[in-house]
Amino acid sequence: MNYTLELNTQEHGSNIVFNTIIFDSFKVNIVERYVGLMNANPKLCEALFKVRTLDNELIKTKKGNSRIKIKGKNFEVYCQ
């Protein structure tokens, strides 16, 4: 499966980082929120995943959610 990465797109001074993985038929948006100063060792505090079509329509989970928040042990693994 082919994919393209769009990494670290962020507005100046923002503590939110947007990453996107684009596959052939869909894309995954990863939104990371940090605490602390971004230029002085920030700490990742939250990671959200959103799956979209290539036309930017959100794809919902079976439970109707449009985003997934990584928590607990999965968040610890993601941070490594």
Backbone hydrogen bonds, N-H to C=O, Kabsch-Sander energy under -0.5 kcal/mol:
donor,donor_aa,acceptor,acceptor_aa,energy
4,T,22,I,-2.1
6,E,20,T,-3.0
7,L,5,L,-0.5
9,T,18,F,-2.4
10,Q,8,N,-0.7
14,S,11,E,-2.0
17,V,32,E,-2.8
18,F,9,T,-1.9
19,N,30,I,-2.8
20,T,6,E,-2.7
21,I,28,V,-2.4
22,I,4,T,-3.1
22,I,20,T,-0.5
23,F,21,I,-0.6
23,F,26,F,-2.8
24,D,2,N,-0.6
27,K,52,R,-2.6
28,V,21,I,-2.6
29,N,27,K,-0.5
29,N,50,K,-3.4
30,I,19,N,-3.5
31,V,29,N,-0.5
31,V,48,L,-2.7
32,E,17,V,-2.9
32,E,30,I,-0.6
33,R,46,E,-2.5
34,Y,15,N,-2.8
35,V,43,K,-2.5
40,A,37,L,-1.4
43,K,35,V,-2.4
45,C,33,R,-2.9
46,E,33,R,-1.4
48,L,31,V,-2.7
49,F,68,I,-2.5
50,K,29,N,-2.5
52,R,27,K,-3.0
53,T,57,E,-2.4
54,L,25,S,-0.5
56,N,53,T,-1.8
59,I,51,V,-3.0
60,K,58,L,-0.6
61,T,65,N,-2.8
64,G,61,T,-1.8
68,I,49,F,-2.5
70,I,47,A,-2.4
70,I,68,I,-0.5
74,N,71,K,-1.0
75,F,71,K,-0.8
76,E,72,G,-1.8
77,V,73,K,-2.3
78,Y,74,N,-2.2
79,C,75,F,-2.2
80,Q,76,E,-0.9
80,Q,77,V,-0.6
